[in-house]
Amino acid sequence: MPNFEVRLSTRAGETKTAQIFNQIAGAIETGRLASGEALTSERALAARLGVSRNIVRNAYRRLEERGLVETVSTAGRRVASKRRRRTRS
């Protein structure tokens, strides 16, 4: 995610997982993260944010469930193409 940085706030009124999910989902939906662009690894993002890897993993899983990102073999996760995305519920 070279052109996008997740930031956590203690005053956000939502969980850390929700903050990560919402920021990445918003960046994908507005085009700041393009189709095919690689996401930062769970471990690297967790270390940068100072949170557990499980928090990042849960956010990434929600993004996958919504069809916003996809796992590409051992290469990690990438932003899904627009035709594969599902609408938010």
C-alpha atoms as one frame of an Amber mdcrd trajectory, in Angstrom:
protein
   0.000   0.000   0.000   2.596   2.545  -1.077   0.209   5.489  -1.628  -1.993
   4.853   1.378  -1.370   4.680   5.110  -3.718   3.335   7.775  -3.917   5.433
  10.944  -5.524   4.349  14.188  -7.255   6.671  16.623  -8.138   6.006  20.244
 -11.011   8.476  19.863 -12.564   6.900  16.777 -15.420   5.176  18.624 -14.836
   1.947  16.706 -12.583  -1.061  17.148  -9.098  -1.167  15.684 -10.246  -3.912
  13.326 -13.117  -1.717  12.117 -10.813   1.269  11.659  -8.402  -0.751   9.516
 -11.250  -2.298   7.510 -13.040   1.023   6.940  -9.917   2.903   5.897  -8.759
   0.260   3.427 -12.291  -0.311   2.072 -12.710   3.437   1.604  -9.375   3.694
  -0.215 -10.378   0.869  -2.551 -13.828   2.317  -3.239 -12.429   5.791  -3.991
  -9.644   4.439  -6.203  -6.710   5.395  -3.955  -5.896   1.676  -3.961  -6.169
   0.285  -7.472  -7.168  -3.177  -8.677  -4.225  -5.550  -8.425  -2.331  -3.402
  -5.929  -0.680  -5.421  -3.164  -1.681  -4.900   0.453   0.918  -4.695   3.186
   1.430  -8.065   4.856  -0.450  -8.762   8.083   2.769  -8.911  10.064   4.211
  -5.683   8.643   0.994  -3.683   9.089   0.518  -4.994  12.631   4.079  -4.002
  13.534   3.682  -0.537  11.988   0.402   0.076  13.836   1.544  -1.506  17.106
  -1.351  -3.978  17.218  -1.613  -7.754  17.213  -1.497  -9.602  13.928  -4.979
 -10.997  14.675  -6.478  -7.502  14.522  -5.062  -6.970  11.031  -5.978 -10.520
   9.983  -9.605  -9.965  10.998  -9.785  -6.703   9.047  -8.272  -8.357   5.975
 -10.707 -11.273   6.250 -13.633  -8.840   6.295 -12.219  -7.186   3.175 -12.011
 -10.610   1.508 -15.581 -11.468   2.554 -16.775  -8.280   0.871 -14.839  -9.148
  -2.265 -12.631  -6.066  -1.987  -9.378  -8.013  -1.752  -8.279 -11.475  -2.742
  -5.509 -13.795  -1.649  -3.064 -14.564  -4.423  -1.333 -17.850  -3.619   1.720
 -17.155  -1.483   2.095 -13.628  -2.867  -0.282 -12.178  -0.268  -3.398 -10.106
  -0.744  -4.253  -7.764  -3.578  -7.104  -5.400  -4.319  -9.738  -7.324  -6.262
 -10.885  -6.244  -9.692 -14.128  -4.238  -9.731 -16.088  -7.059 -11.338 -15.318
  -9.372  -8.385 -16.411  -6.942  -5.648 -19.593  -7.315  -3.679 -21.613  -4.444
  -2.341 -21.415  -3.503   1.326 -24.138  -4.842   3.579
